[in-house]
Amino acid sequence: MEESKVIVHGFWASAYVYRVIWALKLKGVKYDYIEEDFSNKSQSLLEYNPVHKKVPVLVHGGRPVVESSVILEYIEETWSDDPLTSLLPSDAYERSVARFWIDFGQHVALGGKKFFDGNRLGLVDLSYGWLAHWLEPIQELVGVKVLEPNTLPRLYQWTIDFKHEPVIKDNLPDSKALLEHTTRQRKKFTSPENN
């Protein structure tokens, strides 16, 4: 196996997988993608992620890295030679702030900035990227719009800006297919057999 070969094991509807895809694309890292079937997980997936047996899994040079937030950190540290593709601020304090917001797990006001790190995408944006596309089918499914321009204007604008970035825009799952998948998942988890 080639020492620098990168493989991503994923599932087309997973927001966590897309975090990894976006980071690799922003860094300009070429990779092979393996679509996993959750009803019949590949032997490779089970071998690479024996604890959780889930995606995403990034395999670099034959060595697996699991959990999307860990994978994002790995991508940032491994392909850090070009400051123009850095996903974290160069200042140590600003990096700690970014890591706090990644860990915090909920919305923060963006101030007058387009993205969390200013005018370019970073790890914080990738960590919250699921809001920009995956929240839409959930809102449609439950019939409640939470993310609207009049309720959360800064976050709403951030989702628009995020989805219009070329790397993001070119690497999103089909909205209709995502809604169908979300509908199937809801039916699966709310059916009487599962209660």
Backbone as a printed PyTorch tensor [residue, N CA C, xyz], in Angstrom:
tensor([[[  0.8490,  -1.1840,   0.0000],
         [  0.0000,   0.0000,   0.0000],
         [  0.8880,   1.2390,   0.0000]],

        [[  0.5210,   2.1830,  -0.8210],
         [  1.2670,   3.4270,  -0.9090],
         [  1.2340,   4.1580,   0.4350]],

        [[  2.3960,   4.6450,   0.8700],
         [  2.5190,   5.2670,   2.1970],
         [  1.6020,   6.4720,   2.3800]],

        [[  1.3570,   7.2280,   1.3140],
         [  0.5660,   8.4490,   1.4580],
         [ -0.8890,   8.2960,   1.0010]],

        [[ -1.3010,   7.1030,   0.6310],
         [ -2.6600,   6.8930,   0.1320],
         [ -3.6870,   7.2180,   1.2150]],

        [[ -4.7380,   7.9410,   0.8070],
         [ -5.7940,   8.3450,   1.7300],
         [ -7.1080,   7.7280,   1.2600]],

        [[ -7.8100,   7.0940,   2.1860],
         [ -9.1090,   6.4820,   1.9000],
         [-10.0930,   6.9770,   2.9480]],

        [[-11.3020,   7.2780,   2.5210],
         [-12.3670,   7.6590,   3.4390],
         [-13.4850,   6.6270,   3.3200]],

        [[-13.8240,   6.0080,   4.4400],
         [-15.0020,   5.1410,   4.5130],
         [-16.1380,   6.0210,   5.0080]],

        [[-17.2280,   6.0590,   4.2360],
         [-18.3170,   6.9460,   4.6050],
         [-19.6760,   6.4170,   4.2460]],

        [[-20.6490,   7.2580,   4.4980],
         [-22.0400,   6.9900,   4.1450],
         [-22.5960,   8.2980,   3.5990]],

        [[-23.2280,   8.2520,   2.4590],
         [-23.6100,   9.4520,   1.7150],
         [-24.4450,  10.4390,   2.5250]],

        [[-25.2050,   9.9950,   3.4970],
         [-26.1040,  10.8950,   4.2260],
         [-25.5150,  11.3880,   5.5510]],

        [[-24.2920,  11.0480,   5.8500],
         [-23.6950,  11.4090,   7.1400],
         [-23.0460,  12.7790,   7.1170]],

        [[-23.5300,  13.6720,   7.9560],
         [-22.9220,  15.0010,   8.0870],
         [-21.4870,  14.8860,   8.5940]],

        [[-21.2190,  13.8980,   9.4160],
         [-19.8700,  13.7110,   9.9570],
         [-18.8830,  13.3240,   8.8650]],

        [[-19.3370,  12.5320,   7.9170],
         [-18.4890,  12.1570,   6.7880],
         [-18.1870,  13.3890,   5.9390]],

        [[-19.2020,  14.2260,   5.7350],
         [-18.9810,  15.4120,   4.9130],
         [-17.9990,  16.3800,   5.5520]],

        [[-17.9450,  16.4580,   6.8730],
         [-16.9180,  17.2780,   7.5320],
         [-15.5340,  16.8780,   7.0270]],

        [[-15.3030,  15.5820,   6.9820],
         [-14.0080,  15.0520,   6.5630],
         [-13.7640,  15.3430,   5.0830]],

        [[-14.7670,  15.1220,   4.2540],
         [-14.6420,  15.3840,   2.8210],
         [-14.3150,  16.8520,   2.5830]],

        [[-15.0510,  17.7480,   3.2480],
         [-14.8010,  19.1900,   3.0700],
         [-13.3840,  19.5560,   3.4760]],

        [[-12.9220,  19.0290,   4.6010],
         [-11.5680,  19.3610,   5.0670],
         [-10.5150,  18.8750,   4.0630]],

        [[-10.6680,  17.6530,   3.5640],
         [ -9.7220,  17.1310,   2.5830],
         [ -9.7380,  17.9640,   1.3060]],

        [[-10.9250,  18.3440,   0.8630],
         [-11.0390,  19.1640,  -0.3500],
         [-10.3940,  20.5290,  -0.1410]],

        [[-10.6530,  21.1610,   1.0220],
         [-10.0570,  22.4680,   1.2960],
         [ -8.5370,  22.3890,   1.3560]],

        [[ -8.0200,  21.2710,   1.8310],
         [ -6.5740,  21.0710,   1.9070],
         [ -5.9800,  20.6200,   0.5770]],

        [[ -6.8340,  20.2450,  -0.3740],
         [ -6.3380,  19.7660,  -1.6640],
         [ -5.7790,  18.3560,  -1.6060]],

        [[ -6.2610,  17.5660,  -0.6570],
         [ -5.7740,  16.1920,  -0.4810],
         [ -6.6190,  15.2380,  -1.3260]],

        [[ -5.9590,  14.4830,  -2.1710],
         [ -6.6690,  13.4860,  -2.9860],
         [ -6.9260,  12.2430,  -2.1360]],

        [[ -8.1040,  11.6550,  -2.3430],
         [ -8.4700,  10.4860,  -1.5440],
         [ -9.3960,   9.5920,  -2.3490]],

        [[ -9.4710,   8.3420,  -1.9340],
         [-10.4390,   7.3880,  -2.4770],
         [-11.5840,   7.3070,  -1.4790]],

        [[-12.7840,   7.1680,  -2.0010],
         [-13.9640,   7.1170,  -1.1350],
         [-14.6020,   5.7400,  -1.2490]],

        [[-14.9300,   5.1620,  -0.0950],
         [-15.6240,   3.8680,  -0.0520],
         [-16.9610,   4.0760,   0.6450]],

        [[-18.0320,   3.8650,  -0.0900],
         [-19.3850,   3.9980,   0.4600],
         [-19.7130,   2.7350,   1.2510]],

        [[-20.1080,   2.9140,   2.4970],
         [-20.4450,   1.7880,   3.3600],
         [-21.9510,   1.5190,   3.3410]],

        [[-22.2900,   0.2710,   3.4430],
         [-23.6770,  -0.1710,   3.5530],
         [-23.8890,  -0.5780,   5.0060]],

        [[-24.6820,   0.1880,   5.7530],
         [-24.8300,  -0.0810,   7.1820],
         [-25.5150,  -1.4000,   7.4850]],

        [[-26.2630,  -1.9330,   6.5280],
         [-26.8790,  -3.2370,   6.7750],
         [-25.9000,  -4.3730,   6.5070]],

        [[-24.7800,  -4.0470,   5.8760],
         [-23.7550,  -5.0400,   5.5740],
         [-22.3920,  -4.3430,   5.5850]],

        [[-21.9200,  -3.9940,   6.7800],
         [-20.6670,  -3.2340,   6.9250],
         [-19.4880,  -4.0420,   6.3880]],

        [[-18.6030,  -3.3280,   5.7050],
         [-17.4420,  -3.9990,   5.1280],
         [-16.5020,  -4.5090,   6.2150]],

        [[-15.7560,  -5.5300,   5.8700],
         [-14.7670,  -6.0740,   6.7980],
         [-13.7210,  -5.0060,   7.1320]],

        [[-13.3990,  -4.1770,   6.1460],
         [-12.4270,  -3.1010,   6.3740],
         [-12.9190,  -2.1330,   7.4360]],

        [[-14.1840,  -1.7330,   7.3470],
         [-14.7360,  -0.8070,   8.3400],
         [-14.6770,  -1.4330,   9.7350]],

        [[-15.0720,  -2.6810,   9.8520],
         [-15.0580,  -3.3580,  11.1450],
         [-13.6380,  -3.5010,  11.6900]],

        [[-12.6910,  -3.6740,  10.7880],
         [-11.2820,  -3.7850,  11.1930],
         [-10.7240,  -2.4190,  11.5940]],

        [[-11.0380,  -1.3890,  10.8200],
         [-10.4910,  -0.0540,  11.0830],
         [-11.1550,   0.6490,  12.2650]],

        [[-12.4200,   0.3610,  12.5250],
         [-13.1230,   0.9850,  13.6410],
         [-13.8380,  -0.0930,  14.4590]],

        [[-13.0740,  -0.9610,  15.1370],
         [-13.6810,  -2.0790,  15.8510],
         [-14.4870,  -1.6700,  17.0840]],

        [[-14.2380,  -0.4980,  17.6180],
         [-14.9490,  -0.0660,  18.8190],
         [-16.3550,   0.4000,  18.4790]],

        [[-16.4700,   1.3850,  17.5850],
         [-17.7840,   1.9550,  17.2620],
         [-18.4100,   1.3780,  15.9910]],

        [[-17.5710,   0.8470,  15.1170],
         [-18.0540,   0.2290,  13.8710],
         [-18.9010,   1.2010,  13.0460]],

        [[-18.4410,   2.4620,  12.9770],
         [-19.2070,   3.4750,  12.2470],
         [-18.2790,   4.3610,  11.4310]],

        [[-18.8770,   5.1670,  10.5970],
         [-18.1470,   6.1080,   9.7540],
         [-18.2530,   7.5030,  10.3640]],

        [[-17.3500,   8.3720,   9.9960],
         [-16.2710,   8.2350,   9.0230],
         [-15.0450,   7.5480,   9.6090]],

        [[-14.2970,   6.9410,   8.6980],
         [-12.9660,   6.4320,   9.0110],
         [-12.0530,   6.9560,   7.9050]],

        [[-10.9760,   7.5880,   8.3120],
         [ -9.9570,   8.0280,   7.3730],
         [ -8.7850,   7.0630,   7.5190]],

        [[ -8.3360,   6.5100,   6.4110],
         [ -7.1910,   5.6130,   6.4170],
         [ -6.0830,   6.3130,   5.6460]],

        [[ -4.9720,   6.5470,   6.3210],
         [ -3.8300,   7.2350,   5.7080],
         [ -2.6120,   6.3410,   5.8170]],

        [[ -2.1130,   5.9190,   4.6700],
         [ -0.9610,   5.0350,   4.6780],
         [ -1.2300,   3.7300,   5.3940]],

        [[ -2.4650,   3.2580,   5.3390],
         [ -2.8350,   1.9920,   5.9640],
         [ -3.2150,   2.1040,   7.4340]],

        [[ -3.1150,   3.3080,   8.0140],
         [ -3.4410,   3.4880,   9.4300],
         [ -4.7610,   4.2450,   9.5730]],

        [[ -5.7130,   3.6920,  10.3460],
         [ -7.0260,   4.3290,  10.4700],
         [ -7.0550,   5.4330,  11.5300]],

        [[ -7.8690,   6.4480,  11.2370],
         [ -8.1930,   7.5100,  12.1910],
         [ -9.7170,   7.5590,  12.2270]],

        [[-10.3020,   7.5360,  13.4340],
         [-11.7550,   7.4980,  13.5670],
         [-12.2550,   8.6900,  14.3700]],

        [[-13.5710,   8.9190,  14.2910],
         [-14.2870,  10.0310,  14.9290],
         [-13.9990,  11.3210,  14.1700]],

        [[-15.0430,  11.9500,  13.6510],
         [-14.8730,  13.0770,  12.7370],
         [-14.0600,  14.2280,  13.3220]],

        [[-14.2710,  14.5770,  14.5780],
         [-13.5060,  15.6940,  15.1460],
         [-12.0240,  15.3420,  15.2590]],

        [[-11.7240,  14.0900,  15.5770],
         [-10.3340,  13.6420,  15.6440],
         [ -9.7280,  13.6350,  14.2430]],

        [[-10.5100,  13.1940,  13.2700],
         [-10.0430,  13.1670,  11.8790],
         [ -9.7450,  14.5890,  11.3980]],

        [[-10.6060,  15.5470,  11.7410],
         [-10.3610,  16.9300,  11.3300],
         [ -9.0380,  17.4430,  11.8970]],

        [[ -8.7890,  17.1760,  13.1540],
         [ -7.5170,  17.5860,  13.7730],
         [ -6.3430,  16.9000,  13.0610]],

        [[ -6.5020,  15.6180,  12.7480],
         [ -5.4460,  14.8670,  12.0640],
         [ -5.1620,  15.4840,  10.6940]],

        [[ -6.2110,  15.8160,   9.9560],
         [ -6.0390,  16.4270,   8.6330],
         [ -5.2980,  17.7470,   8.7620]],

        [[ -5.6970,  18.5560,   9.7280],
         [ -5.0560,  19.8580,   9.9230],
         [ -3.5740,  19.7030,  10.2600]],

        [[ -3.2560,  18.7500,  11.1200],
         [ -1.8630,  18.5680,  11.5310],
         [ -1.0150,  17.8790,  10.4540]],

        [[ -1.6100,  16.9670,   9.7210],
         [ -0.8540,  16.2020,   8.7250],
         [ -0.5490,  17.0240,   7.4780]],

        [[ -1.4960,  17.7950,   7.0170],
         [ -1.3150,  18.5980,   5.8170],
         [ -1.2710,  20.0790,   6.2060]],

        [[ -0.2420,  20.4270,   6.9690],
         [ -0.1430,  21.7800,   7.5190],
         [  0.9250,  22.6240,   6.8520]],

        [[  1.5370,  22.1310,   5.7760],
         [  2.6570,  22.8400,   5.1670],
         [  2.2580,  24.1180,   4.4240]],

        [[  1.0040,  24.2830,   4.0490],
         [  0.5640,  25.4740,   3.3220],
         [ -0.3150,  26.3410,   4.2240]],

        [[  0.1990,  27.5030,   4.6700],
         [ -0.5990,  28.3540,   5.5660],
         [ -1.9030,  28.8430,   4.9280]],

        [[ -1.9670,  28.8420,   3.6060],
         [ -3.1940,  29.2850,   2.9350],
         [ -4.3300,  28.2750,   3.0570]],

        [[ -4.0000,  27.0340,   3.3660],
         [ -5.0500,  26.0180,   3.5320],
         [ -5.2510,  25.6360,   4.9940]],

        [[ -4.6470,  26.3920,   5.8910],
         [ -4.8100,  26.1000,   7.3140],
         [ -6.2740,  26.2440,   7.7180]],

        [[ -6.7440,  25.3050,   8.5110],
         [ -8.1290,  25.3320,   8.9740],
         [ -8.2510,  25.8830,  10.3890]],

        [[ -7.1170,  26.1600,  11.0040],
         [ -7.0930,  26.7800,  12.3300],
         [ -6.2870,  28.0680,  12.2550]],

        [[ -6.6130,  29.0370,  13.1020],
         [ -5.8380,  30.2840,  13.1130],
         [ -4.3710,  30.0150,  13.4460]],

        [[ -3.4780,  30.8940,  13.0100],
         [ -2.0500,  30.7180,  13.2850],
         [ -1.6990,  31.0690,  14.7310]],

        [[ -2.4530,  31.9500,  15.3480],
         [ -2.2130,  32.3640,  16.7290],
         [ -2.6730,  31.2710,  17.7070]],

        [[ -1.8230,  30.9350,  18.6750],
         [ -2.1310,  29.8580,  19.6280],
         [ -3.4030,  30.1440,  20.4210]],

        [[ -3.5760,  31.3780,  20.8470],
         [ -4.7830,  31.7070,  21.6110],
         [ -6.0270,  31.5520,  20.7360]],

        [[ -5.9680,  32.0570,  19.5090],
         [ -7.1060,  31.9410,  18.6030],
         [ -7.4140,  30.4720,  18.2920]],

        [[ -6.3800,  29.6270,  18.2060],
         [ -6.6000,  28.1890,  18.0110],
         [ -7.3400,  27.6020,  19.2060]],

        [[ -6.9710,  28.0480,  20.4060],
         [ -7.6560,  27.5250,  21.6000],
         [ -9.1110,  27.9590,  21.6170]],

        [[ -9.3910,  29.1770,  21.1620],
         [-10.7760,  29.6550,  21.0780],
         [-11.5530,  28.8190,  20.0680]],

        [[-10.9510,  28.5700,  18.9130],
         [-11.6090,  27.7510,  17.8900],
         [-11.9090,  26.3550,  18.4460]],

        [[-10.9430,  25.7790,  19.1450],
         [-11.1450,  24.4420,  19.7120],
         [-12.2400,  24.4500,  20.7800]],

        [[-12.3350,  25.5400,  21.5340],
         [-13.4120,  25.6510,  22.5220],
         [-14.7650,  25.5840,  21.8250]],

        [[-14.9280,  26.3560,  20.7470],
         [-16.2210,  26.3910,  20.0610],
         [-16.5250,  25.0740,  19.3630]],

        [[-15.4910,  24.4100,  18.8780],
         [-15.7040,  23.0850,  18.2940],
         [-16.2590,  22.1510,  19.3670]],

        [[-15.6660,  22.2090,  20.5450],
         [-16.0670,  21.3420,  21.6440],
         [-17.3950,  21.7510,  22.2620]],

        [[-17.6770,  23.0040,  22.2530],
         [-18.8640,  23.5180,  22.9340],
         [-20.1570,  22.9060,  22.4010]],

        [[-20.2380,  22.7350,  21.0840],
         [-21.3480,  21.9970,  20.5060],
         [-22.6430,  22.7460,  20.3180]],

        [[-22.6120,  24.0730,  20.3570],
         [-23.8290,  24.8080,  20.0510],
         [-23.5010,  26.1470,  19.4320]],

        [[-24.5200,  26.8800,  18.9990],
         [-24.3560,  28.1280,  18.2440],
         [-23.6500,  29.2090,  19.0560]],

        [[-22.8380,  29.9510,  18.3620],
         [-22.1840,  31.1430,  18.9140],
         [-22.4080,  32.2780,  17.9350]],

        [[-22.5960,  33.4760,  18.4450],
         [-22.7570,  34.6450,  17.5600],
         [-21.4820,  34.8580,  16.7830]],

        [[-21.6080,  35.1370,  15.5070],
         [-20.4490,  35.3030,  14.6410],
         [-19.9270,  36.7310,  14.6130]],

        [[-20.6440,  37.6530,  15.2140],
         [-20.2320,  39.0480,  15.1120],
         [-20.3700,  39.4870,  13.6680]],

        [[-19.4420,  40.2700,  13.1880],
         [-19.4980,  40.7570,  11.8090],
         [-18.7340,  39.8800,  10.8460]],

        [[-18.3150,  38.6940,  11.2830],
         [-17.5030,  37.8220,  10.4400],
         [-18.3830,  36.9260,   9.5670]],

        [[-17.8520,  36.5960,   8.4010],
         [-18.5590,  35.6960,   7.4930],
         [-18.5070,  34.2580,   8.0160]],

        [[-17.3260,  33.8580,   8.4980],
         [-17.1360,  32.5250,   9.0550],
         [-16.5690,  32.6640,  10.4590]],

        [[-16.4640,  31.5750,  11.1780],
         [-16.0020,  31.6380,  12.5640],
         [-14.5950,  32.2080,  12.6750]],

        [[-13.7720,  31.9490,  11.6590],
         [-12.3860,  32.4250,  11.6860],
         [-12.1880,  33.6640,  10.8230]],

        [[-13.2450,  34.3470,  10.4690],
         [-13.1090,  35.5440,   9.6350],
         [-13.7460,  35.3520,   8.2790]],

        [[-12.9360,  35.4690,   7.2320],
         [-13.4740,  35.4010,   5.8760],
         [-13.1730,  34.0970,   5.1510]],

        [[-12.6550,  33.1130,   5.8620],
         [-12.4090,  31.8210,   5.2170],
         [-12.8290,  30.6900,   6.1440]],

        [[-13.1570,  29.5670,   5.5280],
         [-13.6090,  28.4030,   6.2880],
         [-12.5040,  27.8550,   7.1750]],

        [[-12.9160,  27.3380,   8.3280],
         [-11.9790,  26.7050,   9.2480],
         [-12.6150,  25.4950,   9.8980]],

        [[-11.9330,  24.9220,  10.8700],
         [-12.4310,  23.7170,  11.5340],
         [-13.7470,  23.9460,  12.2610]],

        [[-13.9270,  25.1370,  12.8440],
         [-15.1900,  25.4030,  13.5460],
         [-16.3450,  25.3550,  12.5460]],

        [[-16.1590,  25.9820,  11.3900],
         [-17.2040,  25.9600,  10.3590],
         [-17.5090,  24.5300,   9.9220]],

        [[-16.4680,  23.7340,   9.7040],
         [-16.6800,  22.3500,   9.2820],
         [-17.3980,  21.5500,  10.3620]],

        [[-17.0930,  21.8410,  11.6210],
         [-17.7350,  21.1240,  12.7230],
         [-19.2300,  21.4060,  12.8000]],

        [[-19.6250,  22.6220,  12.4460],
         [-21.0450,  22.9890,  12.4830],
         [-21.7040,  22.9220,  11.1070]],

        [[-20.9610,  22.4650,  10.1140],
         [-21.4610,  22.4330,   8.7480],
         [-22.7580,  21.6700,   8.5530]],

        [[-22.9990,  20.6890,   9.4050],
         [-24.2380,  19.9020,   9.2710],
         [-25.4660,  20.8010,   9.3820]],

        [[-25.3760,  21.8890,  10.1420],
         [-26.5220,  22.7940,  10.2830],
         [-26.9580,  23.3690,   8.9400]],

        [[-25.9890,  23.5930,   8.0710],
         [-26.2680,  24.2490,   6.8000],
         [-27.0980,  23.4040,   5.8440]],

        [[-27.0440,  22.0910,   5.9480],
         [-27.7330,  21.2520,   4.9710],
         [-28.6020,  20.1740,   5.6120]],

        [[-28.1470,  19.5900,   6.7000],
         [-28.8670,  18.4750,   7.3250],
         [-30.0370,  18.9380,   8.1850]],

        [[-30.0270,  20.1780,   8.6340],
         [-31.1350,  20.6800,   9.4440],
         [-32.3860,  20.9050,   8.5850]],

        [[-32.2060,  21.2330,   7.3140],
         [-33.3400,  21.4910,   6.4210],
         [-34.3220,  20.3180,   6.3450]],

        [[-33.8580,  19.0920,   6.0500],
         [-34.8330,  17.9950,   5.9830],
         [-35.4670,  17.6800,   7.3420]],

        [[-34.7170,  17.8870,   8.4120],
         [-35.2830,  17.6590,   9.7450],
         [-36.3990,  18.6620,  10.0100]],

        [[-36.1580,  19.9370,   9.6820],
         [-37.1850,  20.9670,   9.8640],
         [-38.4190,  20.6620,   9.0200]],

        [[-38.1860,  20.2310,   7.7800],
         [-39.3090,  19.9050,   6.9000],
         [-40.0940,  18.7110,   7.4200]],

        [[-39.3900,  17.7410,   7.9310],
         [-40.0160,  16.5240,   8.4310],
         [-40.8890,  16.7880,   9.6570]],

        [[-40.3980,  17.5990,  10.5840],
         [-41.1660,  17.8680,  11.8040],
         [-42.1000,  19.0640,  11.6580]],

        [[-41.9570,  19.8120,  10.5620],
         [-42.8600,  20.9350,  10.2990],
         [-42.5850,  22.1640,  11.1460]],

        [[-41.3730,  22.3040,  11.6320],
         [-41.0000,  23.4780,  12.4360],
         [-39.7120,  24.0490,  11.8760]],

        [[-39.7450,  25.3440,  11.5560],
         [-38.5590,  26.0300,  11.0570],
         [-37.8960,  26.7570,  12.2180]],

        [[-36.7280,  26.3010,  12.5910],
         [-35.9720,  26.9090,  13.6830],
         [-34.9760,  27.9190,  13.1320]],

        [[-34.3510,  27.5700,  12.0460],
         [-33.3030,  28.3930,  11.4580],
         [-33.8890,  29.2720,  10.3620]],

        [[-34.2690,  30.4680,  10.7440],
         [-34.8900,  31.4270,   9.8270],
         [-34.1680,  32.7740,   9.9340]],

        [[-34.2470,  33.6170,   8.8980],
         [-33.5530,  34.9020,   8.9420],
         [-34.0480,  35.8290,  10.0590]],

        [[-35.2970,  35.6690,  10.4590],
         [-35.8260,  36.5490,  11.5020],
         [-35.6410,  35.9840,  12.9140]],

        [[-35.2880,  34.7020,  13.0420],
         [-35.1060,  34.1200,  14.3700],
         [-33.6260,  34.0360,  14.7670]],

        [[-32.8000,  33.5630,  13.8650],
         [-31.3540,  33.4450,  14.1030],
         [-30.6110,  34.0320,  12.8910]],

        [[-30.6620,  35.3570,  12.7260],
         [-30.1560,  35.9630,  11.4920],
         [-28.6770,  35.6900,  11.2020]],

        [[-27.8220,  35.7580,  12.1950],
         [-26.3870,  35.5380,  11.9390],
         [-26.1090,  34.0910,  11.5760]],

        [[-26.7140,  33.1680,  12.2990],
         [-26.5220,  31.7540,  11.9960],
         [-27.1310,  31.4070,  10.6370]],

        [[-28.2910,  31.9750,  10.3550],
         [-28.9330,  31.7450,   9.0620],
         [-28.0210,  32.2190,   7.9210]],

        [[-27.4620,  33.4250,   8.0490],
         [-26.5730,  33.9600,   7.0140],
         [-25.3210,  33.1150,   6.8910]],

        [[-24.8190,  32.6250,   8.0330],
         [-23.6500,  31.7630,   7.9860],
         [-23.9460,  30.5020,   7.1660]],

        [[-25.1500,  29.9100,   7.3430],
         [-25.4810,  28.7010,   6.5780],
         [-25.5080,  28.9960,   5.0780]],

        [[-26.0170,  30.1740,   4.7180],
         [-26.0410,  30.5710,   3.2960],
         [-24.6150,  30.7060,   2.7750]],

        [[-23.7810,  31.4600,   3.5110],
         [-22.3830,  31.6520,   3.1070],
         [-21.6440,  30.3230,   3.0250]],

        [[-21.8610,  29.4620,   4.0150],
         [-21.1890,  28.1600,   4.0630],
         [-21.5420,  27.3330,   2.8310]],

        [[-22.8220,  27.2360,   2.5360],
         [-23.2620,  26.4030,   1.4090],
         [-22.8650,  26.9770,   0.0500]],

        [[-22.5180,  28.2460,  -0.0070],
         [-22.1090,  28.8470,  -1.2790],
         [-20.6000,  28.7720,  -1.5280]],

        [[-19.8460,  28.3240,  -0.5410],
         [-18.4160,  28.1130,  -0.7700],
         [-18.2720,  26.9670,  -1.7670]],

        [[-17.4740,  27.1400,  -2.8350],
         [-17.3870,  26.1120,  -3.8810],
         [-17.1080,  24.6960,  -3.3830]],

        [[-16.1780,  24.5250,  -2.4460],
         [-15.8550,  23.1810,  -1.9530],
         [-17.0560,  22.5520,  -1.2600]],

        [[-17.8170,  23.3480,  -0.5380],
         [-18.9920,  22.8370,   0.1570],
         [-20.1050,  22.5620,  -0.8470]],

        [[-20.3950,  23.5610,  -1.6750],
         [-21.4710,  23.4690,  -2.6630],
         [-21.3180,  22.2440,  -3.5670]],

        [[-20.0790,  21.9580,  -3.9580],
         [-19.8120,  20.8300,  -4.8590],
         [-19.7640,  19.4840,  -4.1440]],

        [[-19.8950,  19.5040,  -2.8200],
         [-19.7640,  18.2670,  -2.0490],
         [-20.8430,  18.1580,  -0.9970]],

        [[-22.0830,  18.2430,  -1.4210],
         [-23.2400,  18.0600,  -0.5530],
         [-24.1140,  16.9450,  -1.1100]],

        [[-24.7540,  16.1730,  -0.2420],
         [-25.6730,  15.1540,  -0.7510],
         [-26.9230,  15.8110,  -1.3270]],

        [[-27.5810,  15.1100,  -2.2060],
         [-28.8100,  15.5890,  -2.8150],
         [-29.8730,  15.8550,  -1.7430]],

        [[-30.4640,  17.0450,  -1.7610],
         [-31.4490,  17.4500,  -0.7360],
         [-32.6550,  16.5220,  -0.6960]],

        [[-33.1700,  16.1680,  -1.8680],
         [-34.3480,  15.3040,  -1.9320],
         [-34.0330,  13.9130,  -1.3630]],

        [[-32.8860,  13.3580,  -1.7600],
         [-32.4880,  12.0400,  -1.2560],
         [-32.2510,  12.0870,   0.2540]],

        [[-31.7140,  13.2030,   0.7480],
         [-31.4760,  13.3490,   2.1840],
         [-32.7960,  13.4070,   2.9470]],

        [[-33.7990,  14.0990,   2.3920],
         [-35.1180,  14.1520,   3.0170],
         [-35.7510,  12.7580,   3.0420]],

        [[-35.6340,  12.0210,   1.9430],
         [-36.1740,  10.6610,   1.8900],
         [-35.4850,   9.7670,   2.9190]],

        [[-34.1780,   9.8990,   3.0300],
         [-33.4220,   9.1070,   4.0150],
         [-33.8640,   9.4660,   5.4340]],

        [[-34.0040,  10.7560,   5.7190],
         [-34.4150,  11.2140,   7.0470],
         [-35.8210,  10.7170,   7.3750]],

        [[-36.6980,  10.7180,   6.3850],
         [-38.0580,  10.2220,   6.5720],
         [-38.0490,   8.7330,   6.9060]],

        [[-37.2270,   7.9690,   6.1650],
         [-37.1150,   6.5280,   6.4480],
         [-36.5660,   6.2890,   7.8540]],

        [[-35.5720,   7.0670,   8.2500],
         [-34.9830,   6.9070,   9.5800],
         [-35.9960,   7.2300,  10.6700]],

        [[-36.7830,   8.2640,  10.4590],
         [-37.8020,   8.6320,  11.4540],
         [-38.8220,   7.5010,  11.5990]],

        [[-39.2790,   6.9760,  10.4610],
         [-40.2420,   5.8720,  10.5030],
         [-39.6480,   4.6500,  11.2040]],

        [[-38.4030,   4.3910,  10.9240],
         [-37.7190,   3.2440,  11.5290],
         [-37.6570,   3.3820,  13.0540]],

        [[-37.3140,   4.5710,  13.5300],
         [-37.1350,   4.7660,  14.9750],
         [-38.4350,   5.0420,  15.7240]],

        [[-39.5050,   5.3560,  14.9970],
         [-40.7790,   5.6070,  15.6780],
         [-41.7840,   4.4820,  15.4590]],

        [[-41.3580,   3.4320,  14.7610],
         [-42.2850,   2.3220,  14.5380],
         [-42.5040,   1.5620,  15.8430]],

        [[-43.6910,   0.9550,  16.0140],
         [-44.0110,   0.2240,  17.2360],
         [-43.0140,  -0.8880,  17.5600]],

        [[-42.3870,  -1.4870,  16.5300],
         [-41.4310,  -2.5760,  16.7860],
         [-40.2190,  -2.1000,  17.5660]],

        [[-39.8760,  -0.8200,  17.4370],
         [-38.6870,  -0.2940,  18.1040],
         [-38.9580,   0.2890,  19.4720]],

        [[-40.2070,   0.2970,  19.8920],
         [-40.5440,   0.8880,  21.2030],
         [-40.7090,  -0.1720,  22.2680]]])
